[in-house]
Amino acid sequence: MLTGMDSFQATIDADGRIEPRDAMPEGYRKTLIRQIAQHAHSEIIGMQPEGNWISRAPSLRRKAILMAKVQDEAGHGLYLYAAAETLGVDRAELLDLLHSGKQKYSSIFNYPTLTWADIGAIGWLVDGAAIVNQVPLCRCSYGPYARAMVRVCKEESFHQRQGFEILHTLCNGTAAQKAMAQDALDRWWWPSLMMFGPPDASSTHSEQSMAWGIKRHSNDELRQRFVDMTVPQADVLGLRVPDDGLSYDEATGHYSFTEPDYEELYQVVKGNGPCNKQRLAHRVKAHEDGAWVREAAAAYAEKQAARKAAGESAA
Ligand SMILES: CC(C)(COP(=O)(O)OP(=O)(O)OC[C@H]1O[C@@H](n2cnc3c(N)ncnc32)[C@H](O)[C@@H]1OP(=O)(O)O)[C@@H](O)C(=O)NCCC(=O)NCCSC(=O)Cc1ccccc1
């Protein structure tokens, strides 16, 4: 019988799943904590750009849908923090790392939502990119992360369609509404391409993460997949993707496209994007405002445990 690291490698080679109590290299554990924590932080920070429009949604129906979507993102964050905890870290510790700027969250959530069409663009493009990135993560070698992704992807799929439907309505409305949709696509296209990370040649973690079966495709492969999926959808909407270099190659069946400005990605990741400071400050304030809830929950749990212990000793 294989034990320890031999068993780990055999499981990876056989495309099996590593579970929390299995032996794993320290680097594997650390990489997963980094990626899952970054993913969880993205989900909860990602509530802010859309939350900004809940009170201004154009109808009761739109408001109800948007509230449900934002709540879904909170749920995804909780799933992901729970998945990270199976690796031996504490959620409070991860939140401290987010609040002190030591752990990252996706660059995309540092851009402002200026008009209602931005809510459509986020659903269509940002959730669309999230699906392209996350469907392969359903086959991630770490069991709890892979399983969390299955449900998350189903919900993201619904989110993507609702975003497309918002834009479809605007594109079939007045000229001003269509112009608003085009403006949203113009602003969100490049940041959406950046969500997939730096190009493969500059991606520090890809090679090792792919060898471990954490990532199944490289950043550039997924970016290409996203462009191939999204450009025909823009055609259906009657919108123009803001890339003069875009062309379809019959021979390969893929679109050629202009790479985003990766210098902008690095700047946003470093904290210099349009909304970084505002997003983090809002998150820290929400955490501080919620301190009394955490204290009350801990006090209640302690009281219940003491009652249970007293009951058991009396029995
Ligand atoms: C592909 C990648 C993001 C990056 O590949 P890796 O192999 O990990 O890294 P790589 O070596 O290529 O990069 C070098 C460095 O650059 C960092 N970095 C790279 N790109 C970005 C970036 N865009 N933003 C910020 N940082 C980025 C990277 O961490 C690393 O930094 P480090 O060395 O730690 O200092 C991977 O982590 C992944 O698939 N994550 C899971 C998916 C996930 O997190 N999805 C979240 C968004 S979807 C959502 O939330 C749903 C939603 C929709 C609507 C509303 C609300 C919610």
The ligand as an SDF file (V2000), in Angstrom:
LIG
                    3D

 57 60  0  0  0  0  0  0  0  0999 V2000
   -6.4860   32.3120  -13.0440 C   0  0  0  0  0  0  0  0  0  0  0  0
   -6.2010   32.7830  -11.6250 C   0  0  0  0  0  0  0  0  0  0  0  0
   -7.1030   33.9860  -11.2900 C   0  0  0  0  0  0  0  0  0  0  0  0
   -4.7300   33.2440  -11.5350 C   0  0  0  0  0  0  0  0  0  0  0  0
   -3.8760   32.1240  -11.7260 O   0  0  0  0  0  0  0  0  0  0  0  0
   -2.7370   31.7450  -10.6440 P   0  0  0  0  0  0  0  0  0  0  0  0
   -2.0750   30.5210  -11.1160 O   0  0  0  0  0  0  0  0  0  0  0  0
   -3.3540   31.7240   -9.2940 O   0  0  0  0  0  0  0  0  0  0  0  0
   -1.7440   33.0070  -10.6970 O   0  0  0  0  0  0  0  0  0  0  0  0
   -0.7270   33.4610  -11.8540 P   0  0  0  0  0  0  0  0  0  0  0  0
    0.5940   32.8540  -11.5920 O   0  0  0  0  0  0  0  0  0  0  0  0
   -1.3110   33.2740  -13.2000 O   0  0  0  0  0  0  0  0  0  0  0  0
   -0.6640   35.0420  -11.5480 O   0  0  0  0  0  0  0  0  0  0  0  0
    0.3880   35.6600  -10.7740 C   0  0  0  0  0  0  0  0  0  0  0  0
   -0.1610   36.5230   -9.6480 C   0  0  0  0  0  0  0  0  0  0  0  0
   -1.1750   37.4150  -10.0960 O   0  0  0  0  0  0  0  0  0  0  0  0
   -2.3670   37.2040   -9.3590 C   0  0  0  0  0  0  0  0  0  0  0  0
   -3.4870   37.3650  -10.2700 N   0  0  0  0  0  0  0  0  0  0  0  0
   -3.6060   36.7830  -11.4800 C   0  0  0  0  0  0  0  0  0  0  0  0
   -4.7420   37.2250  -12.0690 N   0  0  0  0  0  0  0  0  0  0  0  0
   -5.3180   38.0880  -11.2220 C   0  0  0  0  0  0  0  0  0  0  0  0
   -6.4860   38.8780  -11.2760 C   0  0  0  0  0  0  0  0  0  0  0  0
   -7.2970   38.8820  -12.3470 N   0  0  0  0  0  0  0  0  0  0  0  0
   -6.7760   39.6630  -10.2150 N   0  0  0  0  0  0  0  0  0  0  0  0
   -5.9920   39.6860   -9.1290 C   0  0  0  0  0  0  0  0  0  0  0  0
   -4.8510   38.9630   -9.0270 N   0  0  0  0  0  0  0  0  0  0  0  0
   -4.5320   38.1750  -10.0610 C   0  0  0  0  0  0  0  0  0  0  0  0
   -2.2350   35.7840   -8.8080 C   0  0  0  0  0  0  0  0  0  0  0  0
   -3.0300   35.6180   -7.6550 O   0  0  0  0  0  0  0  0  0  0  0  0
   -0.7550   35.7240   -8.5170 C   0  0  0  0  0  0  0  0  0  0  0  0
   -0.4760   36.4810   -7.3350 O   0  0  0  0  0  0  0  0  0  0  0  0
    0.3880   35.9280   -6.0600 P   0  0  0  0  0  0  0  0  0  0  0  0
    1.5030   35.0900   -6.5730 O   0  0  0  0  0  0  0  0  0  0  0  0
   -0.5930   35.1730   -5.2350 O   0  0  0  0  0  0  0  0  0  0  0  0
    0.8510   37.1740   -5.3520 O   0  0  0  0  0  0  0  0  0  0  0  0
   -6.4370   31.6090  -10.6080 C   0  0  0  0  0  0  0  0  0  0  0  0
   -6.0450   32.0190   -9.3110 O   0  0  0  0  0  0  0  0  0  0  0  0
   -7.8380   31.1100  -10.5470 C   0  0  0  0  0  0  0  0  0  0  0  0
   -8.2820   30.3920  -11.4430 O   0  0  0  0  0  0  0  0  0  0  0  0
   -8.6000   31.4250   -9.4430 N   0  0  0  0  0  0  0  0  0  0  0  0
   -9.9140   30.9310   -9.2040 C   0  0  0  0  0  0  0  0  0  0  0  0
  -10.9680   31.7950   -9.8240 C   0  0  0  0  0  0  0  0  0  0  0  0
  -11.1460   33.1070   -9.1230 C   0  0  0  0  0  0  0  0  0  0  0  0
  -10.4350   33.4910   -8.2210 O   0  0  0  0  0  0  0  0  0  0  0  0
  -12.2000   33.8620   -9.5520 N   0  0  0  0  0  0  0  0  0  0  0  0
  -12.5130   35.1170   -8.9720 C   0  0  0  0  0  0  0  0  0  0  0  0
  -13.2530   36.0150   -9.9080 C   0  0  0  0  0  0  0  0  0  0  0  0
  -14.8390   35.3690  -10.4500 S   0  0  0  0  0  0  0  0  0  0  0  0
  -16.0010   35.7240   -9.2520 C   0  0  0  0  0  0  0  0  0  0  0  0
  -15.5820   36.1370   -8.2250 O   0  0  0  0  0  0  0  0  0  0  0  0
  -17.4630   35.5030   -9.5730 C   0  0  0  0  0  0  0  0  0  0  0  0
  -18.2720   36.7320   -9.4460 C   0  0  0  0  0  0  0  0  0  0  0  0
  -18.8310   37.2960  -10.5750 C   0  0  0  0  0  0  0  0  0  0  0  0
  -19.6050   38.4550  -10.5000 C   0  0  0  0  0  0  0  0  0  0  0  0
  -19.8280   39.0700   -9.2850 C   0  0  0  0  0  0  0  0  0  0  0  0
  -19.2760   38.5260   -8.1260 C   0  0  0  0  0  0  0  0  0  0  0  0
  -18.5080   37.3500   -8.2130 C   0  0  0  0  0  0  0  0  0  0  0  0
  1  2  1  0
  2  3  1  0
  2  4  1  0
  2 36  1  0
  4  5  1  0
  5  6  1  0
  6  7  2  0
  6  8  1  0
  6  9  1  0
  9 10  1  0
 10 11  2  0
 10 12  1  0
 10 13  1  0
 13 14  1  0
 14 15  1  0
 15 16  1  0
 15 30  1  0
 16 17  1  0
 17 18  1  0
 17 28  1  0
 18 19  1  0
 18 27  1  0
 19 20  2  0
 20 21  1  0
 21 22  1  0
 21 27  2  0
 22 23  1  0
 22 24  2  0
 24 25  1  0
 25 26  2  0
 26 27  1  0
 28 29  1  0
 28 30  1  0
 30 31  1  0
 31 32  1  0
 32 33  2  0
 32 34  1  0
 32 35  1  0
 36 37  1  0
 36 38  1  0
 38 39  2  0
 38 40  1  0
 40 41  1  0
 41 42  1  0
 42 43  1  0
 43 44  2  0
 43 45  1  0
 45 46  1  0
 46 47  1  0
 47 48  1  0
 48 49  1  0
 49 50  2  0
 49 51  1  0
 51 52  1  0
 52 53  1  0
 52 57  2  0
 53 54  2  0
 54 55  1  0
 55 56  2  0
 56 57  1  0
M  END
$$$$
